[in-house]
Amino acid sequence: MSIQTEAYVGVNEQFAAERMAQVGRVERLLSEEGQREYIAEQTKNFDARVARGELVKIGEGRYQSTQGWDRGEVWEVRSVGGQSLVLPQHGLDIDPVTKRARLYSAVPAWHGLGQVIPGGITSIDDVIRLGGLDVPAVSVPVPDYTVPGLVDAEGAPRAFKAPGQFIVSNGLTGEFWGIVGKVHKNIDVRVSFEFVEKLLGQMGITWESAGMMGGGRQVFISCRVPAGMIIDRGGLDERQELFIIIQDTRDGSGSYRVLISPWRPLCQNTNRFALEQAVSVVKLRHTTGLPGQLEKVRRVLGLTVKYAEEFAAEETTLARAETTLREFRELMAELSADGKRDEDLSGRVYGARKHGDETARTKGANDRREEDLEARFAEETERTGRTLYAAEQAYTGHLDWGKIRKGDSPAARWQARIEASLDGDDDGLKTKAHARLMQVARTR
């Protein structure tokens, strides 16, 4: 039996807390009291972030974040009283009649929008109604067209056809979305809900969130993976919640995606995070054969869920295996030298170093690696105890955030870090580390 402690704070809760704090500060800005001082502070912080490369200009009034929860997000920069104000964007559709965001959620969102039912509900029809998801995608044949100067034998403009081409649009407003081919087939929103029920093999699922973005072009749906992912160490639980998520792009510009991720989608950012940090993703084309492919997706993601359960069991083993600072250093030394040529001195830590052969530059870089590893191990030890699980978290955290990346500016180094993460450059190192730590844990 595992017990959820109050100390647990997941990625969704951390993101919401940060965003709510930002929104609260913007609301205070609307009052006259302290307005000038607040704007001056914001402008100073904004200029400093640009100078550090944390915000990169990509267009007039538009900047992209390179760090933090909002990395990758495009921010809108407004001028208020001659000062710059950076505002987060939720990206949700707003119903033109009710003025409500097209969002249903089982928890309050950072932006305070949407229809929130604490704890969630099971009725698909109610979720569609509350989330305002009843926006049909309509396809009509591309009409005949004429070309100026081309006429028939009688002098009338010649009419041409666009065979197999269809205009797809918002069925409520008529807004043009795009042009698709004859094999393209949009999936009804309700079918996506029913697919998730089939995927998990149970009816009456409690839905976590559902919403629309891009003027009806994008639909998202989520629910929890039953039992989630639990790491249990003698009464201290570290739970990694997992969500089954549907991301459907209905304008022909993207795939129908099914993913498992620790992120609960509630806005454009959390949808992006869910995709970037997904445990697994299956992408499908919008074709007439899509319904038949859903069973294939169920099997693939069923294996992913099984993997998550097995991985959780292994992480539990690591969390129950105590270690020492000395052993941590020995393991880090072993991992840093694994597979390297004898003359390669870069990246070595602790006992794997050859201090007499290091240049001043290599020595400084290796010193920083050791400092980063020790700081992360101390932080993880404080949180979960001095265990091999803490050692693994320190090592993977170092690879993700502490490892030195090449680049001639903060923005370039950040881009190199993002590319390495997306390409999985360090996945092999993480896998080797996990296997080695499991080997040590099994001897306990």
Secondary structure by P-SEA (a helix, b strand, c coil): ccccccccccaaaaaaaaaaaaaaaaaaaacccaaaaaaaaaaaaaaaaaaacccccccccbbbbcccccccbbbbbbbcccbbbbbbbccccccccccccccccccccccccccccccccccaaaaaaaacccbbbbbbccccccccccccccccbbbbbbccbbbbcccccccccccccccbbbbcaaaaaaaaaaaacccccccccccccccccbbbbbbcccccbbbbcccccccccccbbbbbbccccccccccccccccccaaaaaaaaaaccbbbbbccccccccaaaaaaaaaaaaaaaaaaaaaaaaaaaaccccaaaaaaaaaaaaaccccccccccccccccccccccaaaaaaaaaaaaaaaaaaaaaaacccccaaaaaaaaaaaaacccccccccaaaaaaaaaaaaaaccaaaaaaaaaaaaaaaaaac
